[in-house]
Amino acid sequence: MKHEPNIDSLLRNTKIACAFRRWLRKDGDSLVAAAELLGGQQWARRASAVVTCARNGGDLQTRRRDIARLARLLRLELVDDLSRPEAARFAALHPDDPRATKAMYCAEAVSRGGRALEVLWLAGLPGRGPEVV
């Protein structure tokens, strides 16, 4: 059975991926800060590599795994295991801290953008393209 991608779905995901790239270019520093807040220096370096790739016009598909891992961190999927350093960082964070709110927004942006990039990758489309969509 041959799978043919739905053009409406591809266009929708292309728009989401382009919006994600623009967000990384404009507000990528908030992603780096959120990654450092919840995961530490190693996560901040990973986020910085994604932001740098977007700002330099690189193919975000090359950073697909980093984006997926950052999404897991920001969605707090890594805090279930109390032996992980991410759990300790999250436990020390006050819920009213404005940085926690920014991290929530980053989680949504990275999750949506990462899913859109994954759809485009599965369809064989590159992770960089025109910003006019």
Buried (B, 14 or more C-beta within 10 A) or exposed (E): EEEEBEEEEBEBBBEBBBBBBEBBBEBBEBBBBBBBBBBBEEBBBBBBBBBBBBEEEBBBBBBBEBBBBBBBBBBBEBBEEEEEEBBEBBEEBEEEEEBBEBBBBBBEBBBBBBBBBBBBBEBEBEBBBEEEE
